[in-house]
Amino acid sequence: MRSSEVLSDLGLVLFPVPQQVRQNAGKGITRPLGLHVDSPSPFVKAAAVLQRWLKKHGFQIEQGLPVIWKQDAHLKPESFELSISQEGVHIHAGDERGALYATTALCQIIEQTPADLPAIEITDAPDLCFRCAYIDLRTQKFTIGKLKEIISRLAYYRYNAVVVEYESTFPHDVEPLRDTEGHYSLDEIRALEEWANAHCIEYVPLQQTMGHLEYILHHPTHHALCETGEAGQIFIDEICPLNPEALPFVLDLLDAVMAAHSGRYVHVGGDEVWHLASCPRCQMAAKTRGKAHLYTAFMQQVLQHVIDAGRIPIYWADVLAKFPQALAELPQQAIPAEWYYGAKVGPSAKWVQHLRQQGLRVMTASSVHCGLPEVYGLDVERRLLNIQYMSRMTWEEGAEGSLITNWNTIGRFMLRRQDVNVTKEGYDPRLRIEPLGRRAHADITWPLLVWGAECLWNARQPHVQVFKEGIGQNLFGLADNETAAFFDAYALLDGFVERHEPSHLLQSFEQAVSRLEGMHPRRNLAIWERIGLSARLGQHNARRMMLEAGPSGRRDELAPQRAQLVQAMRRLYGQDMFPSEVEAEIKVRFPATISTDKETIK
């Protein structure tokens, strides 16, 4: 009998789905539940997480049946055996992470079992050793409390690493970031890394080093560092690799980030350098030594700098895919990460094969949120296929593991020289850089992040039908008659305006709103509310598009709903996002002037 079927008979949906589950004869643990949790070495972290979880949910932690821990040298890293019986809870694990994952499986069982806990045995182990999520702070800048909540939930679903792209939220001592609001303090960053370590999560900071530097390079102080075009364009998203001041500038950024973190890995970006060899100096060098050498000569020094600091660098592998012959110019210790976000089988497998044949450790990356500006929703079915394909391919090719990215903006900008008012006093504030597109609140991706956890743990054969039918119960505590319908409603949040007519969008979002409003979640209510708000925002946008195509006099029909949505955004986004970010999120969705009795938003 399959593990998912055993769990289903018990009314349970666990993610990731365990490899082996056996229901035993006899009794489990009767309610009211009390567990006596010690903190035996070497499982101090797992015991602490269990204590916090039980206390948060109102259970006794100093009396009741014992939780008995045992380290088993025969178990592989991160694997575990969990047994629940009338004598208590027995957790055997190969290491601290295995003990933690047994703990989170126990928590999911407790959460979904209102009556006595069943007598059950679970044996489990992961297919991939590096299971990483991604926190993008380029626009949706969350409070430290929110980031800790995200990390805790990632651990709950057995992610063991997280890449954090700070961008302007890191307190770099450079213009225009110096003395500005909106960044975290070094103490806050260190506390966040400590929180991740306490949950057995490898904390990986990302500092861009060649492209995607517009958040710094748009300031006139740094325009001389930018790659330029033949017509005098300043490509503010990309640094010129032959500028003698470029490398020291980038290494200073890296040193500041490494000084604030203690983990093994540092991600140095290196992707999407669209303007490589655009300036006259780089064009001349490309003619003599090749375009690829411009990239590898610069990145080799970046990667070696990280290695010399005692860290392991990770870099995006998309640029080198165009110049595979140049791969030998980069340090062997560095880890390339191949990203691919398509729904169908793509070129990634062959490229990963090639990288592995060179003796490299390799990572891959899929995504829960990417592509065109998904301001109102997600491309759910496409994301399911992408994550499943990349996870399976990662396992088949023997790669290190995979990242599940979660982009909240496109993040690419360009200013032309004639558009920039450069003066000794600074730059024209009217040319303030804004993201090309902000996407829906990151919380709406949690169902897909759970799917990512399932695919990374069970890369060989993830349980897609179990996920679709059970994610509503697992994440939100929906009843049996609602959980199967949740995924269908969630999949209606397709926010790709370019792909659908307004009438189709309106129909989809209206159905999503109607179905979600008829359900009764019992946990993770903030996430649920943000999914519902995203549906209502998409519904409003589709109505606006249809009205704009008709007589102008009908546009004011949406004013009452608009005011309600703005109020809801301020309440739900304001709970965990920087105030300036909340207003920017509102502005993206309501770009025109909005007048109500109480406020005007421009």
Buried (B, 14 or more C-beta within 10 A) or exposed (E): EEBBEBBBEBEBBBBBBBBEBEBEEEBBBEEEBBBBBEEBEEBBBBBBBBBBBBEEEEBBBEEBBEBBBEBBEEBEEBBBBBBBBEBBBBBBBBBBBBBBBBBBBBBBBBBBBEEEBBBBBBBBBBBBBBBBBBBBBBBBBBBBEBBBBBBBBBBBBBBBBBBBBBBBBBBBEBBBBEEEEBBBEEEBBBBBBEBBBBBBBBBBBBBBBBBBBBBBBBBBBBBEBBBBBEEEBBBBBBBBBBBEEBBEBBBEBBBBBBEBBEBEBBBBBBBBBBBBBBBEBBEEBBEEEBBBBBBBBBBBBBBBBBBEBEBBBBBBBBBBBEBBEBBEBBBEBBBBBBBBBBBEEBEBBEBBBBBBEEEBBBBBBBBBBBBBBBBBBBBBEBBBBBBBBBBBBBBEBEBBBBBBBBBBBBBBBBBEBEEBEBEEEEBEEEEEBEBEBBBBBBBBBBBBBBBBBBBBBBBEEBBBEBBBBBBBBBBBBBEEEBBBBBBBBBBBBBBBBEEBEBEEBBBBBBBBBEBBEEBEBEBBEEBBBBBBBBBBBBBBBBBBBBBEEEEEEEEEEBEEBBBEBBEBBBEBBBBBBBEEBBBBBBBBBBEEEBBBEEEEBE
